[in-house]
Amino acid sequence: MLQQPAKELSGPNSALESVAIRNQLNRLLAHPLFTHSKRYPVLLEYIVDKTLLGHSADLKERTIGVEAFGRAPDYGVNADPVVRTSAAEVRKRLIQYYYDPAHGGELVIELFAGSYVPAFREPEPGRAETIEIDAESVQPGTPPAVAGSAMLSGGEILKRRASRGRWILALASIPVALAAGIAIGRYRPPQAPSSIDRFWKPIASSGHTITYCLGEPADAPESQSAIFGGDSSVRGSISGRLNVSDVLTLARSIVPIVPRHGAFRVLPASETSFAQLREGPVELIGAFDNPWTLRVTEKLRFGFELKDGVRKIIDRKSANQTFWTLQWDASHRKLLSDYAVLARIHDTTTGQPVIVVAGILSAGTEAASEVLYNPVYLNLLLDNAPKDWDRLNIEAVIGTHIIDGHSGPPEILAVETWQ
């Protein structure tokens, strides 16, 4: 989209122009790019209204945070970059909206980088374009791209109609038809990104070092026994300061990002600072042995609770106080079931994308990590998620049965997505 100067709202037609801009604003706010969010339409409507009222000079980060998002007047804009992150997303969604040829003839509302003042301009001349295809020559079920090419190879006429109103493209010779046929034979439609790629994209494409922050189990055998009971097979998975299941989770998590982004570091929770968490994407592994996990998840719907010695995953939004806790074989003190939280969120405190893979015990963490790299389980998690889930925060509760001291396949028990 060309960055042309905003059209000034002055002169005798300014009232009409304001009406046109407000109509276009309403059109944008009704589009799925904005209806699935709470913050982005609020920001867009606020900055457009302020500009139309002649108060564009007031569009500063703190003012927007206070008036549009209800922040306190003295809130920290660096600790809570809600305005910056929302503006970046609004800017991206405006570009996506106008990239669609269906909106080529509409008035343009833009938000340039480094500014919270929207710009308005008329659509680019000749932008609108449609393609008409003779449907009678295409067999039912033929993919659109192949159907168009097949018409060319068969000598049909591909008619295009632009805003300037003229053009015809026809095949006029056998050599051209042969060339088209060869091109069709070589054509391979681009592969759609897998669910794994889409899930990891905010992490892998960040351009910053990824921090893997691992929990640190208690070293004392007495402490381990208090946590894990008599199940020696589970306690045996602890080695030194790290848990073998956590290390396995780390290995599974590195696989999706190494081909595209090789910069990462691994830190124990006790040696991870808040400043380091703000430097780039983060993966938090482990729950009760990782204080950073407990801090991040205390704001989420599904989080952890330790009460009267019982470790739980709780649903903070449930009316009947839903929770998941460890299941034991009372007679043999064998662990039967464990549960975990798996989340991919944009953490407003650090301003970074964060992945949480955290079980009540290590078996839950290991089961949840299978969802991170196995598309079968990830697709099960996403079965009821919105189509644009990759642009949303997502959190799930994972359950697993313990078989011979090892975690079984993950089970998706609850999922929530939000903007």
Rosetta blueprint (number, residue, H / E / L):
1 M L
2 L L
3 Q L
4 Q L
5 P L
6 A L
7 K L
8 E L
9 L L
10 S L
11 G L
12 P L
13 N L
14 S H
15 A H
16 L H
17 E H
18 S H
19 V H
20 A H
21 I H
22 R H
23 N H
24 Q H
25 L H
26 N H
27 R H
28 L H
29 L H
30 A L
31 H L
32 P H
33 L H
34 F H
35 T H
36 H L
37 S L
38 K L
39 R H
40 Y H
41 P H
42 V H
43 L H
44 L H
45 E H
46 Y H
47 I H
48 V H
49 D H
50 K H
51 T H
52 L H
53 L L
54 G L
55 H L
56 S H
57 A H
58 D H
59 L L
60 K L
61 E H
62 R H
63 T H
64 I H
65 G H
66 V H
67 E H
68 A L
69 F L
70 G L
71 R L
72 A L
73 P L
74 D L
75 Y L
76 G L
77 V L
78 N L
79 A L
80 D L
81 P L
82 V H
83 V H
84 R H
85 T H
86 S H
87 A H
88 A H
89 E H
90 V H
91 R H
92 K H
93 R H
94 L H
95 I H
96 Q H
97 Y H
98 Y H
99 Y H
100 D L
101 P H
102 A H
103 H H
104 G L
105 G L
106 E L
107 L L
108 V E
109 I E
110 E E
111 L L
112 F L
113 A L
114 G L
115 S L
116 Y L
117 V L
118 P L
119 A E
120 F E
121 R E
122 E L
123 P L
124 E L
125 P L
126 G L
127 R L
128 A L
129 E E
130 T E
131 I E
132 E E
133 I L
134 D L
135 A H
136 E H
137 S H
138 V L
139 Q L
140 P L
141 G L
142 T L
143 P L
144 P H
145 A H
146 V H
147 A H
148 G H
149 S H
150 A H
151 M H
152 L H
153 S H
154 G L
155 G L
156 E L
157 I L
158 L E
159 K E
160 R E
161 R E
162 A E
163 S L
164 R L
165 G L
166 R L
167 W L
168 I E
169 L E
170 A L
171 L L
172 A L
173 S L
174 I H
175 P H
176 V H
177 A H
178 L H
179 A H
180 A H
181 G H
182 I H
183 A H
184 I H
185 G H
186 R H
187 Y L
188 R L
189 P L
190 P L
191 Q L
192 A L
193 P L
194 S L
195 S H
196 I H
197 D H
198 R H
199 F H
200 W H
201 K H
202 P H
203 I H
204 A H
205 S L
206 S L
207 G L
208 H L
209 T L
210 I E
211 T E
212 Y E
213 C E
214 L E
215 G L
216 E L
217 P L
218 A L
219 D L
220 A L
221 P H
222 E H
223 S H
224 Q H
225 S H
226 A H
227 I H
228 F H
229 G L
230 G L
231 D L
232 S H
233 S H
234 V H
235 R H
236 G L
237 S L
238 I E
239 S E
240 G L
241 R L
242 L E
243 N E
244 V H
245 S H
246 D H
247 V H
248 L H
249 T H
250 L H
251 A H
252 R H
253 S H
254 I H
255 V L
256 P L
257 I L
258 V L
259 P L
260 R L
261 H L
262 G L
263 A L
264 F E
265 R E
266 V E
267 L E
268 P E
269 A H
270 S H
271 E H
272 T L
273 S L
274 F H
275 A H
276 Q H
277 L H
278 R L
279 E L
280 G L
281 P L
282 V E
283 E E
284 L E
285 I E
286 G L
287 A L
288 F L
289 D L
290 N L
291 P H
292 W H
293 T H
294 L H
295 R H
296 V H
297 T H
298 E L
299 K L
300 L L
301 R L
302 F E
303 G E
304 F E
305 E E
306 L E
307 K E
308 D L
309 G L
310 V E
311 R E
312 K E
313 I E
314 I E
315 D E
316 R L
317 K L
318 S L
319 A L
320 N L
321 Q L
322 T L
323 F E
324 W E
325 T E
326 L L
327 Q E
328 W E
329 D E
330 A L
331 S L
332 H L
333 R L
334 K E
335 L E
336 L E
337 S E
338 D E
339 Y E
340 A E
341 V E
342 L E
343 A E
344 R E
345 I E
346 H E
347 D E
348 T L
349 T L
350 T L
351 G L
352 Q E
353 P E
354 V E
355 I E
356 V E
357 V E
358 A E
359 G E
360 I L
361 L L
362 S H
363 A H
364 G H
365 T H
366 E H
367 A H
368 A H
369 S H
370 E H
371 V H
372 L H
373 Y H
374 N L
375 P H
376 V H
377 Y H
378 L H
379 N H
380 L H
381 L H
382 L L
383 D L
384 N L
385 A L
386 P L
387 K L
388 D L
389 W H
390 D H
391 R H
392 L L
393 N E
394 I E
395 E E
396 A E
397 V E
398 I E
399 G E
400 T E
401 H E
402 I E
403 I E
404 D L
405 G L
406 H E
407 S E
408 G L
409 P L
410 P L
411 E E
412 I E
413 L E
414 A E
415 V E
416 E E
417 T E
418 W E
419 Q L
